[in-house]
Amino acid sequence: MNKLILRNCQSPGDILMLTAAVRDLHRCYPGRYLTDVRTSCSDLWTGNPWLTPLRDDEPGVRVIDCHYPIIHKSNQAPWHFLFGFAEHLNDVLGLRIQPTEHRGDIHLTPEEREWFARVEEARGEARPFWLFASGGKWDYTIKWWDPERYQAVVDHFRERIDFVQVGESHHRHPPIRNVVDLRGATTLRQLVRLMYHAQGAVSAISLLMHLAAAVEVKPGMPRNRPCVVIAGGREPPHFTAYPHHQFIHTVGALRCCDDGGCWKSRTLPLGDGDQKDQPGELCVDVVGRLPRCMHMIGADEVIRRVESYFEGGALSYLPSDNPPSPPPAGL
């Protein structure tokens, strides 16, 4: 047995892609590897059946710092992000790992499943809700959409869809009215559990979008969780989109992204000393405080994409006589 410790300390969305690479390594080469990880997001590995505890100094262990260099040719080559870490492992280990599912690899533990069942037995089935985040990380402000447009989406569906707002406290997430506000109130693992209960999600290109694809759906739901992604022109759609999501992009519509995503970092400089304030990292076509590619996506378009899941019959709106109730406490 070959012993591997895989290391990466990037953002949660990146670690979620690494979960897929570990799954696919074992499915493509069953019984050949023992793997453990050293990452910045242990909550994404809870219950993962592919991991074996290994010590860094254990005889025969090989430690690999994991990367995804295919991102540098993402505008030209037909790769999805799911190939990223797998292709790096192929190069390092001389393998031919291929993705086996179009999603990351998140697992609910038996204890979590039992807890969900007990709560719903006591309180009744949780009222359906959609998750969303109104902002994002400070390093990639070019991904942000207009909070007033998120508000317009929430207002349009009032009494028909419940929305739960999430987001880390040290990121920028402007408050939205008439929602269940859980900004800064969940751990990463609790966000995973919330996604399990969620009927759908509205997201920029972010962890929330990747979780919407990776976390299994509850019984009685469509096989894939609905998700509307406000993408703009930063990333090429084939590299980021999931086939069952409504992925709203503007790649090809503007000169700055007419040959793939622009891959810029910030809309406007923040003056925080970060290298992402450098001219080469800034959006070249700004309208107000939005990149033009995001400005072009109106609330009406997002509303239409959410409505499509209901008009097509994948989902049903809340009954009008069903009073609001929050998700189960302790998720």
Rosetta silent file (secondary structure, phi, psi, omega in degrees, C-alpha in Angstrom):
SEQUENCE: MNKLILRNCQSPGDILMLTAAVRDLHRCYPGRYLTDVRTSCSDLWTGNPWLTPLRDDEPGVRVIDCHYPIIHKSNQAPWHFLFGFAEHLNDVLGLRIQPTEHRGDIHLTPEEREWFARVEEARGEARPFWLFASGGKWDYTIKWWDPERYQAVVDHFRERIDFVQVGESHHRHPPIRNVVDLRGATTLRQLVRLMYHAQGAVSAISLLMHLAAAVEVKPGMPRNRPCVVIAGGREPPHFTAYPHHQFIHTVGALRCCDDGGCWKSRTLPLGDGDQKDQPGELCVDVVGRLPRCMHMIGADEVIRRVESYFEGGALSYLPSDNPPSPPPAGL
SCORE:     score description
SCORE:     0.000 S_00000001
   1 L     0.000  131.092  175.126    0.000    0.000    0.000 S_00000001
   2 E   -86.955  133.865 -176.618    1.261    3.448   -0.937 S_00000001
   3 E  -106.635  124.433 -178.407    0.794    6.002    1.825 S_00000001
   4 E  -125.538  136.388  166.049   -0.029    9.582    0.869 S_00000001
   5 E  -115.024  120.069 -176.985   -0.627   12.726    2.891 S_00000001
   6 E  -102.179  127.255 -175.567   -2.149   15.422    0.690 S_00000001
   7 E  -116.012  138.392  171.163   -1.674   19.036    1.786 S_00000001
   8 E  -166.110  133.215 -178.596   -3.498   22.205    0.785 S_00000001
   9 L  -123.070   35.350  177.247   -4.430   25.292    2.810 S_00000001
  10 L   -82.715 -163.942 -175.908   -6.432   27.282    0.269 S_00000001
  11 L   -73.415  163.671 -178.137  -10.048   28.392    0.588 S_00000001
  12 H   -55.472  -37.372  179.004  -12.937   25.996    1.329 S_00000001
  13 H   -61.645  -37.459  177.170  -14.032   25.884   -2.322 S_00000001
  14 H   -67.497  -42.647  179.622  -10.590   24.657   -3.318 S_00000001
  15 H   -63.543  -34.844  178.241  -10.567   22.036   -0.565 S_00000001
  16 H   -62.205  -36.171  175.857  -13.952   20.820   -1.753 S_00000001
  17 H   -68.234  -31.820  177.110  -12.382   20.117   -5.162 S_00000001
  18 H   -67.489  -32.585  176.297   -9.628   18.170   -3.406 S_00000001
  19 H   -58.862  -36.612  178.779  -12.282   15.906   -1.834 S_00000001
  20 H   -66.638  -41.287 -179.778  -13.259   14.912   -5.369 S_00000001
  21 H   -63.069  -39.446  178.399   -9.657   14.096   -6.300 S_00000001
  22 H   -65.021  -45.359  177.125   -9.284   11.838   -3.237 S_00000001
  23 H   -56.884  -47.523 -174.239  -12.518   10.020   -4.087 S_00000001
  24 H   -72.333  -30.517  173.368  -11.497    9.557   -7.695 S_00000001
  25 H   -57.666  -47.751 -176.440   -7.985    8.381   -6.779 S_00000001
  26 H   -73.204  -33.621  178.517   -9.476    5.526   -4.763 S_00000001
  27 H   -71.953  -35.255 -179.469  -12.152    4.660   -7.296 S_00000001
  28 H   -81.082  -25.957 -179.505   -9.667    4.579  -10.165 S_00000001
  29 L  -132.302   66.205 -175.451   -6.981    2.723   -8.165 S_00000001
  30 L   -62.469  135.890  175.238   -8.875    0.664   -5.552 S_00000001
  31 L    75.849    3.463 -174.713   -6.788   -0.835   -2.787 S_00000001
  32 L   -96.954  -22.783 -173.301   -3.566    0.788   -3.944 S_00000001
  33 E  -130.792  145.562  161.768   -3.356    3.843   -1.658 S_00000001
  34 E  -106.923  129.847 -176.636   -3.844    4.893    1.928 S_00000001
  35 E  -128.368  144.291  170.150   -4.523    8.628    2.058 S_00000001
  36 E  -135.923  167.194 -176.681   -4.746   11.278    4.720 S_00000001
  37 E  -132.019  154.940  169.805   -5.005   15.059    4.367 S_00000001
  38 E  -130.814   98.675 -175.497   -3.677   18.234    5.942 S_00000001
  39 E  -132.818  173.436 -179.249   -5.983   21.040    4.892 S_00000001
  40 L   -84.402   -2.054 -173.317   -7.488   24.266    6.183 S_00000001
  41 L  -136.620   77.393 -178.450  -11.048   22.857    6.288 S_00000001
  42 H   -64.816  -26.303 -179.251  -11.368   19.706    8.362 S_00000001
  43 H   -63.034  -22.829  179.543  -15.171   20.046    8.401 S_00000001
  44 H   -79.644   -8.274 -178.701  -15.283   19.117    4.714 S_00000001
  45 H  -107.221    0.072 -179.222  -13.699   15.737    5.502 S_00000001
  46 L   -57.483  128.669  178.200  -16.062   14.679    8.309 S_00000001
  47 L    74.826    8.556 -176.077  -17.257   11.125    7.678 S_00000001
  48 L   -71.288  120.917 -174.836  -15.049   10.748    4.600 S_00000001
  49 L   -79.733   -7.978 -175.936  -14.574    6.997    3.958 S_00000001
  50 L   -89.469   -6.990 -174.868  -11.465    7.419    1.796 S_00000001
  51 E   -95.757  143.774  173.490   -9.202    8.709    4.579 S_00000001
  52 L  -127.588  125.944 -179.637   -6.876    6.696    6.820 S_00000001
  53 L   -59.083  124.989  178.409   -5.112    8.460    9.730 S_00000001
  54 L  -131.251  146.180  174.603   -1.399    8.723    8.925 S_00000001
  55 L   -90.982  146.817  179.257    1.492   10.405   10.738 S_00000001
  56 L   -60.232  -34.095 -177.181    3.794   12.723    8.826 S_00000001
  57 L   -96.595   11.965 -179.883    6.822   10.768   10.078 S_00000001
  58 L   -68.429  136.814  179.913    5.302    7.337    9.492 S_00000001
  59 L   -55.556  134.580  177.079    7.587    5.032    7.449 S_00000001
  60 L    84.475   -1.828 -179.797    6.686    5.015    3.768 S_00000001
  61 E   -78.776  135.398  173.937    4.527    8.149    3.878 S_00000001
  62 E  -114.576  124.947  179.780    4.826   10.561    0.975 S_00000001
  63 E   -97.889  127.639 -178.250    3.651   14.129    1.551 S_00000001
  64 E  -122.556  124.721  170.761    2.357   15.957   -1.527 S_00000001
  65 E   -82.074  116.962 -170.197    1.532   19.653   -1.717 S_00000001
  66 L   -91.540  137.080  179.056   -1.490   19.694   -3.998 S_00000001
  67 L  -135.852  174.716  174.287   -2.079   22.281   -6.737 S_00000001
  68 L  -136.833   73.732 -176.395   -4.240   22.677   -9.839 S_00000001
  69 H   -63.683  -14.628  179.345   -2.013   24.159  -12.561 S_00000001
  70 H   -63.948  -15.359  177.969   -4.619   23.473  -15.270 S_00000001
  71 H   -59.000  -27.721 -176.509   -6.289   26.729  -14.174 S_00000001
  72 H   -74.303  -12.315  174.838   -3.639   28.564  -16.203 S_00000001
  73 H  -122.558   23.136 -176.091   -4.988   27.064  -19.427 S_00000001
  74 L   -67.135  -26.760  178.333   -8.653   27.034  -18.437 S_00000001
  75 L   -75.069  -20.362 -176.562   -9.628   29.562  -21.105 S_00000001
  76 L  -106.577  -36.641 -174.324   -8.208   27.375  -23.856 S_00000001
  77 L   -99.751  146.472 -175.447   -8.564   23.746  -22.730 S_00000001
  78 L   -82.680   59.105  179.268  -11.903   21.997  -22.070 S_00000001
  79 L  -102.436  145.979  164.796  -11.242   21.200  -18.411 S_00000001
  80 L   -97.803  156.192  179.239  -13.589   21.501  -15.450 S_00000001
  81 H   -51.877  -30.492 -178.595  -12.186   22.476  -12.048 S_00000001
  82 H   -61.483  -20.976  177.180  -12.832   18.882  -10.930 S_00000001
  83 H   -80.957  -13.854 -167.928   -9.874   17.789  -13.071 S_00000001
  84 H   -56.971  -65.377 -177.907   -7.504   20.214  -11.333 S_00000001
  85 H   -67.484  -34.081 -179.967   -6.109   18.341   -8.351 S_00000001
  86 H   -62.929  -42.938  179.162   -6.545   14.972  -10.088 S_00000001
  87 H   -65.545  -35.002  176.736   -4.370   16.063  -13.020 S_00000001
  88 H   -65.291  -43.340  176.751   -1.706   17.296  -10.613 S_00000001
  89 H   -64.064  -36.101  176.295   -1.701   13.926   -8.839 S_00000001
  90 H   -58.850  -43.906 -179.047   -1.501   12.234  -12.238 S_00000001
  91 H   -67.100  -41.876 -175.728    1.633   14.205  -13.040 S_00000001
  92 H   -73.684  -38.866 -172.568    3.259   13.632   -9.650 S_00000001
  93 H  -103.899   -4.121 -178.632    2.370    9.945   -9.283 S_00000001
  94 L    69.133   40.243 -176.964    2.276    8.834  -12.928 S_00000001
  95 L  -110.410 -178.964  176.056   -1.410    7.920  -12.765 S_00000001
  96 L  -135.065   56.512  177.779   -4.498    8.365  -14.948 S_00000001
  97 L   -66.375  136.553  174.285   -7.152    9.484  -12.456 S_00000001
  98 L  -126.924  143.342  175.854  -10.412   10.570  -14.064 S_00000001
  99 L   -59.010  138.941  179.842  -13.371   12.262  -12.336 S_00000001
 100 L  -107.588  -13.070  174.473  -16.114    9.762  -11.516 S_00000001
 101 L  -145.254  152.703  179.867  -18.801   12.283  -10.542 S_00000001
 102 L   -92.685   61.602 -179.076  -19.498   15.895  -11.496 S_00000001
 103 L  -172.624  161.327  170.189  -19.376   17.117   -7.894 S_00000001
 104 L   -70.910 -178.115 -171.714  -17.212   17.283   -4.808 S_00000001
 105 L  -124.046   89.755  179.801  -17.324   14.519   -2.214 S_00000001
 106 L  -111.573  137.408 -176.966  -19.146   15.470    0.991 S_00000001
 107 L  -123.485  137.701  169.808  -20.468   12.866    3.403 S_00000001
 108 L   -91.783  138.160  179.803  -23.040   13.050    6.178 S_00000001
 109 L   -78.338  158.223  175.188  -22.246   10.888    9.188 S_00000001
 110 H   -56.222  -37.430  179.183  -24.740    8.319   10.498 S_00000001
 111 H   -63.240  -39.895  178.424  -25.097   10.459   13.651 S_00000001
 112 H   -65.255  -42.508  179.182  -26.039   13.495   11.547 S_00000001
 113 H   -62.422  -43.507  179.602  -28.634   11.509    9.612 S_00000001
 114 H   -64.783  -39.120  179.127  -30.151   10.174   12.822 S_00000001
 115 H   -63.515  -44.860  178.289  -30.210   13.669   14.333 S_00000001
 116 H   -56.922  -45.972 -177.321  -31.991   15.065   11.284 S_00000001
 117 H   -63.794  -41.419 -178.594  -34.588   12.295   11.482 S_00000001
 118 H   -65.919  -42.354  179.573  -35.202   12.787   15.231 S_00000001
 119 H   -61.206  -44.402 -176.767  -35.615   16.566   14.884 S_00000001
 120 H   -73.647  -27.857  173.412  -38.124   16.205   12.074 S_00000001
 121 H   -64.931  -38.284 -177.140  -40.030   13.495   13.933 S_00000001
 122 H   -79.871  -37.392 -171.824  -40.397   15.883   16.879 S_00000001
 123 H  -110.738   -6.084 -173.548  -41.024   19.152   14.981 S_00000001
 124 L    89.773  164.213 -178.062  -42.338   18.040   11.633 S_00000001
 125 L   -61.616  136.187 -178.414  -40.594   18.289    8.300 S_00000001
 126 L   -62.156  138.745  177.900  -38.475   21.434    7.979 S_00000001
 127 L   -65.048  134.039 -178.439  -40.025   24.158    5.843 S_00000001
 128 L   -60.509  144.315  178.125  -38.193   24.405    2.479 S_00000001
 129 E  -149.629  161.578  175.064  -35.740   27.285    2.129 S_00000001
 130 E  -112.662  141.724  175.622  -33.046   28.614   -0.212 S_00000001
 131 E   -95.354  147.396  171.657  -29.566   29.632    0.897 S_00000001
 132 E  -156.239  159.679  174.006  -27.739   32.683   -0.390 S_00000001
 133 L  -128.744  132.506 -172.036  -24.808   34.945    0.436 S_00000001
 134 L   -88.535   -0.524 -178.034  -24.965   38.640   -0.495 S_00000001
 135 L  -150.033 -128.767 -179.759  -21.214   39.233   -0.815 S_00000001
 136 E   168.302 -161.449 -177.630  -18.009   37.297   -0.441 S_00000001
 137 L   -74.423  151.760 -179.292  -14.319   37.413    0.389 S_00000001
 138 L   -71.923  -22.158 -177.063  -12.410   40.687    0.289 S_00000001
 139 L   -75.055  -27.184 -178.573   -9.686   39.289   -1.965 S_00000001
 140 L  -124.252   67.447 -178.337  -12.050   38.652   -4.894 S_00000001
 141 H   -69.250  -16.826 -179.706  -14.531   41.510   -4.849 S_00000001
 142 H   -65.414  -15.974  178.723  -15.042   41.146   -8.594 S_00000001
 143 H   -83.835  -13.258 -174.696  -17.338   38.195   -7.787 S_00000001
 144 L   -71.127  146.399  172.536  -19.745   40.336   -5.751 S_00000001
 145 L  -108.423  176.218 -175.574  -23.200   41.228   -7.064 S_00000001
 146 L   -79.110  121.741  178.281  -25.368   44.184   -6.012 S_00000001
 147 H   -56.826  -34.023  178.885  -27.052   43.724   -2.562 S_00000001
 148 H   -64.815  -29.501  177.607  -30.065   45.731   -3.771 S_00000001
 149 H   -75.876  -37.447  171.600  -30.579   43.166   -6.506 S_00000001
 150 H   -58.943  -41.412  179.049  -30.438   40.328   -3.981 S_00000001
 151 H   -61.075  -40.834  179.421  -33.093   42.252   -2.051 S_00000001
 152 H   -63.182  -37.496  177.839  -35.235   42.488   -5.172 S_00000001
 153 H   -65.478  -47.019  179.161  -35.004   38.716   -5.646 S_00000001
 154 H   -60.849  -45.050 -178.478  -35.996   38.051   -2.034 S_00000001
 155 H   -63.451  -37.246 -178.588  -38.878   40.533   -2.218 S_00000001
 156 H   -61.391  -37.113 -174.856  -40.200   39.016   -5.444 S_00000001
 157 L   -98.826   13.000 -178.639  -40.575   35.583   -3.844 S_00000001
 158 L   -56.750  135.109 -177.295  -41.920   36.734   -0.487 S_00000001
 159 L    76.571   -7.105  178.525  -44.481   34.249    0.907 S_00000001
 160 L  -112.673  -31.827  176.704  -43.488   31.736   -1.788 S_00000001
 161 L  -135.057  131.993  170.403  -39.814   31.005   -0.944 S_00000001
 162 E   -87.763  137.504  177.873  -38.039   31.366    2.391 S_00000001
 163 E  -116.092  138.966  176.131  -34.450   32.620    2.127 S_00000001
 164 E  -117.990  121.088 -178.271  -31.663   32.015    4.643 S_00000001
 165 E   -92.852  130.289 -179.784  -28.681   34.372    4.419 S_00000001
 166 L  -127.859  171.728  179.063  -25.260   32.942    5.288 S_00000001
 167 L   150.198  146.297 -179.675  -21.673   34.128    5.152 S_00000001
 168 L   -71.676  146.082 -174.181  -18.567   34.319    7.303 S_00000001
 169 L   -66.104  -27.470 -178.253  -18.377   37.243    9.710 S_00000001
 170 L   -91.307    4.231  171.734  -14.969   38.418    8.450 S_00000001
 171 L  -100.458  174.812  178.927  -16.181   38.596    4.850 S_00000001
 172 E   -96.149  116.007  178.084  -18.468   41.272    3.392 S_00000001
 173 L  -139.746   88.438 -179.000  -22.125   40.239    3.420 S_00000001
 174 L   -57.458  143.018 -178.009  -24.519   43.222    3.448 S_00000001
 175 L   -68.719  142.796  176.196  -27.758   42.533    5.348 S_00000001
 176 L  -118.402  137.420 -177.342  -30.886   41.667    3.365 S_00000001
 177 L   -78.812  156.316  173.203  -34.367   42.232    4.787 S_00000001
 178 L    63.112   38.529  175.742  -37.081   39.596    5.258 S_00000001
 179 L  -131.324  166.886  166.872  -34.706   36.632    5.492 S_00000001
 180 E   -83.187  114.930 -171.965  -33.473   34.290    8.217 S_00000001
 181 E   -92.940  106.577  177.166  -30.141   35.927    9.018 S_00000001
 182 L  -116.685   23.718  176.505  -27.413   33.394    9.836 S_00000001
 183 L   -60.312  128.231  178.550  -24.442   35.526    8.766 S_00000001
 184 L    69.656   10.247 -173.700  -21.512   34.687   11.018 S_00000001
 185 L  -110.917    1.982 -178.047  -23.660   32.201   12.938 S_00000001
 186 L  -126.539  146.795  166.386  -22.604   28.883   11.404 S_00000001
 187 L   -79.519  170.584  177.752  -19.497   26.765   11.327 S_00000001
 188 H   -62.078  -39.126  179.652  -18.472   25.253    8.017 S_00000001
 189 H   -67.427  -37.592  176.294  -19.934   21.918    9.088 S_00000001
 190 H   -64.850  -33.359  175.651  -23.207   23.584   10.049 S_00000001
 191 H   -65.230  -39.188  175.314  -23.287   25.164    6.592 S_00000001
 192 H   -58.529  -45.121 -178.971  -22.952   21.672    5.100 S_00000001
 193 H   -66.639  -38.357  175.617  -25.929   20.539    7.197 S_00000001
 194 H   -61.406  -41.430  179.746  -27.939   23.575    6.178 S_00000001
 195 H   -63.561  -35.454  176.874  -27.238   22.778    2.544 S_00000001
 196 H   -57.758  -40.214 -179.263  -28.542   19.251    3.086 S_00000001
 197 H   -81.095  -19.963 -171.994  -31.863   20.766    4.165 S_00000001
 198 L   -69.995  140.625  174.891  -31.874   23.536    1.559 S_00000001
 199 L   -75.830  -32.204 -178.613  -34.226   23.313   -1.394 S_00000001
 200 E  -165.858 -177.350 -179.812  -31.900   25.493   -3.474 S_00000001
 201 E  -149.430  148.416  169.103  -29.248   28.178   -3.457 S_00000001
 202 E  -117.604  127.504 -168.735  -28.461   31.500   -5.099 S_00000001
 203 E  -151.527  148.672  161.009  -24.732   32.073   -5.266 S_00000001
 204 E   -74.225 -176.251  173.024  -21.848   33.826   -6.883 S_00000001
 205 L   -73.007  103.030 -169.713  -18.982   31.565   -7.960 S_00000001
 206 L  -159.927  179.413  175.332  -18.159   30.482   -4.432 S_00000001
 207 H   -53.660  -39.759 -175.321  -18.127   27.670   -1.904 S_00000001
 208 H   -59.262  -41.150  177.890  -21.929   27.860   -1.688 S_00000001
 209 H   -62.729  -45.080 -179.018  -22.272   26.920   -5.354 S_00000001
 210 H   -66.672  -37.495  176.732  -19.872   23.978   -4.972 S_00000001
 211 H   -65.719  -38.177  179.629  -21.679   22.783   -1.829 S_00000001
 212 H   -56.916  -34.676  178.445  -25.022   22.964   -3.619 S_00000001
 213 H   -82.143  -35.533 -169.581  -23.667   20.378   -6.054 S_00000001
 214 H   -84.376  -33.000 -175.571  -21.688   18.265   -3.592 S_00000001
 215 L   -83.155  130.228 -178.259  -24.109   17.822   -0.678 S_00000001
 216 L   -60.585  158.942  179.853  -26.735   15.164   -1.251 S_00000001
 217 L   -95.922  158.049  177.929  -30.387   16.121   -1.402 S_00000001
 218 L   -72.304  157.184  175.351  -33.109   15.074    1.003 S_00000001
 219 L   -56.431  142.137 -179.703  -35.588   12.343    0.003 S_00000001
 220 L    89.991   -8.368  178.424  -38.342   13.652   -2.227 S_00000001
 221 L   -88.380  165.872  167.884  -36.140   16.313   -3.820 S_00000001
 222 L   -57.873  158.967 -176.682  -34.884   16.385   -7.414 S_00000001
 223 L   -62.701  -26.893  178.342  -31.750   14.293   -7.855 S_00000001
 224 L  -125.190  136.410 -175.604  -29.682   17.486   -8.059 S_00000001
 225 L   -70.417  131.368  175.042  -30.201   20.550   -5.876 S_00000001
 226 L   -60.442  141.452  178.103  -31.377   23.675   -7.742 S_00000001
 227 E  -155.605  130.997  175.072  -28.850   26.487   -7.779 S_00000001
 228 E  -107.920  122.150 -174.361  -28.731   29.809   -9.605 S_00000001
 229 E  -110.414  123.751  177.636  -25.177   31.081  -10.067 S_00000001
 230 E   -94.857   97.721 -165.738  -24.449   34.770  -10.752 S_00000001
 231 E  -102.636  -34.845 -177.625  -21.172   34.323  -12.573 S_00000001
 232 E    67.966 -141.338 -173.822  -20.469   37.328  -14.803 S_00000001
 233 L  -121.585   14.658 -174.804  -17.337   37.167  -16.922 S_00000001
 234 L   -75.228  -36.692 -173.124  -14.507   36.289  -14.553 S_00000001
 235 L  -126.371  142.734  178.411  -14.301   32.532  -15.167 S_00000001
 236 L   -64.713  132.103 -174.543  -14.939   30.403  -18.263 S_00000001
 237 H   -56.472  -38.991 -176.594  -18.264   28.583  -17.803 S_00000001
 238 H   -65.317  -23.575 -178.219  -16.931   25.163  -18.785 S_00000001
 239 H   -81.775  -24.477 -169.314  -14.327   25.351  -16.003 S_00000001
 240 H  -118.966  -33.262 -169.003  -16.761   26.241  -13.231 S_00000001
 241 L   -73.978  150.417  170.484  -20.383   25.396  -14.046 S_00000001
 242 L  -103.087  143.962 -169.459  -22.278   22.290  -12.980 S_00000001
 243 L   -64.510  -23.837 -176.988  -24.649   20.854  -15.598 S_00000001
 244 L  -100.494    6.362  176.305  -27.809   21.044  -13.461 S_00000001
 245 L   -93.018  156.196  169.767  -27.262   24.651  -12.257 S_00000001
 246 E   -91.546  101.623 -170.637  -28.620   27.809  -13.839 S_00000001
 247 E  -104.770  106.470 -174.464  -25.265   29.472  -14.564 S_00000001
 248 E   -94.604  107.135 -177.991  -25.652   33.128  -15.581 S_00000001
 249 E  -127.377  165.926  179.186  -22.504   34.311  -17.330 S_00000001
 250 L  -127.499   17.145  179.020  -21.480   37.051  -19.753 S_00000001
 251 L   -60.993  130.665 -178.222  -18.295   35.499  -21.168 S_00000001
 252 L    95.753  -13.869 -177.514  -18.032   36.444  -24.818 S_00000001
 253 L   -92.095  -16.607 -179.417  -20.298   39.482  -24.479 S_00000001
 254 L  -124.587  152.664  179.945  -17.575   41.968  -23.499 S_00000001
 255 H   -62.086  -31.975 -176.542  -14.160   42.655  -24.991 S_00000001
 256 H   -73.735  -13.793  176.576  -12.491   41.991  -21.621 S_00000001
 257 H  -137.221   38.441 -177.496  -13.793   38.405  -21.567 S_00000001
 258 L   -84.966   -0.643  177.733  -14.277   37.659  -25.256 S_00000001
 259 L  -134.595   35.983 -176.336  -11.796   34.767  -25.170 S_00000001
 260 L   116.155 -175.921 -179.090  -12.643   33.217  -21.814 S_00000001
 261 L   -68.415  151.833  179.547  -12.759   34.566  -18.258 S_00000001
 262 L   -78.452  -26.296  179.742  -10.767   37.652  -17.329 S_00000001
 263 L    59.329   26.090  174.738   -9.602   36.082  -14.038 S_00000001
 264 L   -74.230  168.188 -174.562   -9.264   39.523  -12.412 S_00000001
 265 L  -105.898  -47.661 -172.520   -9.459   39.858   -8.629 S_00000001
 266 E  -127.412  150.328  176.421  -11.024   43.163   -7.627 S_00000001
 267 L   -75.967  -51.062  179.057  -13.506   45.631   -9.031 S_00000001
 268 L  -132.331  152.248  178.638  -11.932   48.667   -7.347 S_00000001
 269 L   -65.654  145.250  179.555   -8.787   48.959   -5.189 S_00000001
 270 L  -100.944  -14.385 -179.438   -9.334   48.611   -1.426 S_00000001
 271 L    69.664   27.959 -178.117   -6.088   50.243   -0.289 S_00000001
 272 L   -99.825    6.848  179.644   -5.276   47.357    2.047 S_00000001
 273 L    83.275   -2.753  179.647   -1.797   46.703    0.694 S_00000001
 274 L   -72.809  144.957  179.220   -2.808   43.453   -0.980 S_00000001
 275 H   -63.718  -16.287  178.531   -1.219   42.737   -4.359 S_00000001
 276 H   -71.973   -5.524  171.688   -4.742   42.319   -5.715 S_00000001
 277 H   -83.771   -6.709 -178.958   -4.930   46.128   -5.733 S_00000001
 278 L   -66.928  148.317 -175.674   -2.335   46.194   -8.510 S_00000001
 279 H   -52.091  -37.401 -178.664   -3.616   47.480  -11.890 S_00000001
 280 H   -69.311  -13.934  179.832   -3.250   44.094  -13.539 S_00000001
 281 H   -99.655   -3.816 -173.574   -5.598   42.556  -10.974 S_00000001
 282 E   -97.507  148.678  174.925   -8.362   45.166  -11.295 S_00000001
 283 L   -57.568  141.808 -178.441  -11.478   45.112  -13.467 S_00000001
 284 L  -101.133   -0.526 -176.673  -11.050   47.175  -16.633 S_00000001
 285 L  -144.587   86.606 -173.745  -14.762   47.960  -17.189 S_00000001
 286 E  -104.576  136.790  173.605  -16.533   49.189  -14.048 S_00000001
 287 E  -118.414  108.036 -174.448  -20.092   50.524  -13.820 S_00000001
 288 L    66.382 -114.590  177.409  -20.595   52.264  -10.479 S_00000001
 289 L  -116.139   16.227  178.784  -19.221   49.722   -8.017 S_00000001
 290 E  -118.190  145.799  166.502  -19.850   46.638  -10.146 S_00000001
 291 E   -63.319  145.023 -176.964  -17.853   45.102  -12.966 S_00000001
 292 H   -55.926  -35.400 -178.351  -19.857   45.570  -16.147 S_00000001
 293 H   -62.444  -31.019  177.157  -20.197   41.800  -16.528 S_00000001
 294 H   -86.926  -33.358  176.405  -22.078   41.650  -13.192 S_00000001
 295 H   -59.965  -33.998 -178.487  -23.948   44.911  -13.809 S_00000001
 296 L   -68.029  -17.071 -179.026  -25.404   43.319  -16.957 S_00000001
 297 L   -94.372  105.595 -177.816  -27.107   40.625  -14.848 S_00000001
 298 L   -87.109  164.903  177.652  -30.315   42.118  -13.509 S_00000001
 299 H   -59.513  -33.754 -179.058  -32.513   40.878  -10.690 S_00000001
 300 H   -62.032  -34.794  178.848  -35.138   39.942  -13.289 S_00000001
 301 H   -68.740  -42.427  178.216  -32.755   37.421  -14.848 S_00000001
 302 H   -65.472  -41.758  177.053  -32.007   35.774  -11.512 S_00000001
 303 H   -58.517  -45.350 -178.889  -35.717   35.712  -10.687 S_00000001
 304 H   -61.652  -39.730 -179.150  -36.462   34.070  -14.026 S_00000001
 305 H   -69.372  -37.977  175.434  -33.837   31.378  -13.428 S_00000001
 306 H   -64.519  -45.680 -178.646  -35.201   30.614   -9.937 S_00000001
 307 H   -60.112  -29.376 -176.632  -38.739   30.496  -11.312 S_00000001
 308 H   -59.967  -33.592  179.246  -37.673   28.001  -13.974 S_00000001
 309 H   -67.000  -31.250  179.045  -37.276   25.266  -11.351 S_00000001
 310 H   -84.230  -40.276  178.533  -40.888   25.797  -10.263 S_00000001
 311 H   -65.868  -34.190  179.315  -42.331   26.300  -13.733 S_00000001
 312 L   -78.442  -11.294  177.162  -40.594   23.140  -14.932 S_00000001
 313 L    93.888    1.710  177.885  -42.049   21.105  -12.069 S_00000001
 314 L   -67.708  -32.800 -177.455  -38.828   20.256  -10.262 S_00000001
 315 L  -132.467  165.234  173.766  -40.040   22.186   -7.193 S_00000001
 316 L  -125.341  144.115  177.412  -43.260   23.509   -5.674 S_00000001
 317 L   -68.451  162.288  175.507  -43.772   26.840   -3.943 S_00000001
 318 L   -63.381  141.252  172.613  -44.621   27.037   -0.245 S_00000001
 319 L   -65.012  142.352 -173.830  -48.342   26.717    0.512 S_00000001
 320 L   -66.187  -21.103 -178.125  -49.758   30.135    1.333 S_00000001
 321 L   -98.497   10.896 -179.738  -51.197   28.976    4.668 S_00000001
 322 L   -93.196  108.651 -175.802  -47.922   27.500    5.924 S_00000001
 323 L   -66.759  149.935 -179.391  -46.495   29.915    8.549 S_00000001
 324 L   -61.666  143.782  173.449  -42.768   30.687    8.431 S_00000001
 325 L  -147.371  143.114 -178.694  -40.455   28.585   10.573 S_00000001
 326 L   -74.905  165.726  173.020  -36.655   28.584   10.772 S_00000001
 327 L   -59.997  159.952  178.073  -34.481   25.577    9.915 S_00000001
 328 L   -52.241  135.293 -179.976  -33.962   23.096   12.787 S_00000001
 329 L   -64.745  147.396  176.638  -31.852   24.645   15.548 S_00000001
 330 L    85.338    5.757  178.425  -28.311   23.430   15.906 S_00000001
 331 L   -62.771    0.000    0.000  -27.735   22.695   12.246 S_00000001
